[in-house]
Amino acid sequence: MKKFFALSGLLTALVCGVMIAQDQKRTDADARDVRGRIVRVDPDKNTIVVRTGENDQAKEQELRVSDSTKYWGNDQKALTNGLKDRSFREGSEVWYRMGTGDQSRNISELRLFNPSGTTTTPKENNRH
């Protein structure tokens, strides 16, 4: 009888572990990269203003970065200077991903390349 309860407990823990792992995979897969264009950067305040959308749907958002934000250059290599890197300048096209949990108001990843691998042509009408 003790073996039965021990095996039941082990099986329950295993099933819960698998469910948590699947939920984490789903969360990672559901993370969405947003395309935008840099309006301005303030490395001292850890903020970046990005314009997303087009024409009448365009809007500017001031976003925050944190110590845990990851930065990627055009060459898809990590950048170590954060927003101080000269690549993050007005007019540059970027893709960003917001954090989760207590970091949900911060950018978790900021890229100067399209992470989906598709090539895009910057549209001049986005630059107001």
C-alpha positions as CSV (number, residue, x, y, z in Angstrom):
1,M,0.0,0.0,0.0
2,K,2.9,2.4,0.8
3,K,4.4,1.6,-2.6
4,F,1.1,2.5,-4.3
5,F,1.0,5.9,-2.6
6,A,4.6,6.6,-3.3
7,L,4.2,5.7,-7.0
8,S,1.0,7.8,-7.1
9,G,2.8,10.8,-5.7
10,L,5.7,10.3,-8.1
11,L,3.4,10.0,-11.0
12,T,1.5,13.2,-10.0
13,A,4.8,15.1,-9.6
14,L,5.9,13.9,-13.1
15,V,2.7,14.9,-14.7
16,C,2.7,18.3,-13.1
17,G,6.3,18.8,-14.2
18,V,5.5,18.0,-17.8
19,M,2.5,20.4,-17.7
20,I,4.6,23.2,-16.4
21,A,7.2,22.6,-19.1
22,Q,4.6,22.6,-21.8
23,D,3.1,25.8,-20.4
24,Q,6.5,27.5,-20.5
25,K,7.1,26.4,-24.1
26,R,3.7,27.8,-25.0
27,T,4.6,31.1,-23.3
28,D,7.9,31.3,-25.2
29,A,6.2,30.4,-28.5
30,D,3.4,32.9,-27.9
31,A,5.9,35.8,-27.3
32,R,5.4,38.3,-30.1
33,D,8.0,40.4,-31.8
34,V,6.8,43.9,-32.6
35,R,8.2,45.9,-35.5
36,G,8.8,49.6,-35.2
37,R,11.0,52.5,-36.0
38,I,13.0,54.4,-33.5
39,V,11.9,58.0,-32.8
40,R,14.4,58.7,-30.0
41,V,16.6,57.0,-27.6
42,D,17.6,58.1,-24.1
43,P,20.3,55.7,-22.7
44,D,20.6,57.6,-19.5
45,K,16.9,57.1,-18.6
46,N,16.8,53.5,-20.1
47,T,14.0,54.5,-22.5
48,I,13.4,54.3,-26.2
49,V,10.5,55.8,-28.1
50,V,9.3,53.6,-31.0
51,R,6.7,54.2,-33.7
52,T,4.6,51.2,-34.5
53,G,1.9,50.8,-37.1
54,E,1.4,52.7,-40.4
55,N,-0.4,55.8,-41.5
56,D,-3.5,56.5,-39.4
57,Q,-2.8,53.4,-37.2
58,A,0.8,54.6,-36.3
59,K,1.4,55.3,-32.6
60,E,4.5,56.2,-30.6
61,Q,5.3,54.4,-27.4
62,E,7.9,55.2,-24.8
63,L,9.3,51.8,-23.7
64,R,11.8,50.9,-21.0
65,V,14.8,48.6,-21.0
66,S,16.4,46.9,-18.0
67,D,19.7,45.3,-17.0
68,S,18.3,42.0,-18.3
69,T,17.4,43.3,-21.8
70,K,19.2,41.6,-24.7
71,Y,20.3,43.6,-27.7
72,W,21.1,42.3,-31.2
73,G,22.7,44.0,-34.1
74,N,22.1,43.8,-37.9
75,D,24.5,41.0,-38.1
76,Q,22.4,39.0,-35.5
77,K,25.2,39.2,-33.0
78,A,24.7,40.4,-29.4
79,L,25.4,44.0,-28.7
80,T,27.0,44.8,-25.3
81,N,26.5,48.6,-25.1
82,G,22.7,48.5,-24.8
83,L,21.0,51.7,-26.0
84,K,24.3,53.4,-26.0
85,D,25.2,51.5,-29.2
86,R,25.3,53.9,-32.1
87,S,23.1,51.5,-34.1
88,F,20.1,52.5,-32.0
89,R,19.4,55.9,-33.6
90,E,16.4,57.8,-34.9
91,G,14.9,56.2,-38.0
92,S,16.3,52.7,-37.4
93,E,13.9,49.8,-37.9
94,V,13.7,47.5,-34.8
95,W,11.9,44.5,-33.6
96,Y,11.3,44.2,-29.9
97,R,9.7,41.7,-27.5
98,M,8.2,42.7,-24.1
99,G,9.1,40.9,-20.9
100,T,6.9,38.7,-18.9
101,G,5.8,38.7,-15.2
102,D,7.4,41.5,-13.2
103,Q,9.3,42.6,-16.3
104,S,6.2,42.9,-18.5
105,R,6.6,46.7,-18.8
106,N,10.2,46.4,-20.0
107,I,11.6,45.3,-23.4
108,S,13.2,41.8,-23.0
109,E,14.8,41.8,-26.4
110,L,15.6,44.5,-28.9
111,R,16.8,43.6,-32.4
112,L,18.0,45.5,-35.5
113,F,17.0,42.5,-37.7
114,N,13.8,40.7,-38.3
115,P,13.8,37.6,-36.1
116,S,11.3,35.8,-38.4
117,G,13.8,35.9,-41.2
118,T,11.6,37.6,-43.7
119,T,13.1,40.6,-45.5
120,T,11.2,43.9,-45.1
121,T,11.6,47.1,-47.0
122,P,11.4,50.2,-44.7
123,K,8.6,52.5,-45.8
124,E,9.4,56.1,-45.9
125,N,5.8,57.2,-45.1
126,N,6.3,55.9,-41.5
127,R,8.8,58.7,-41.0
128,H,6.8,61.7,-39.9
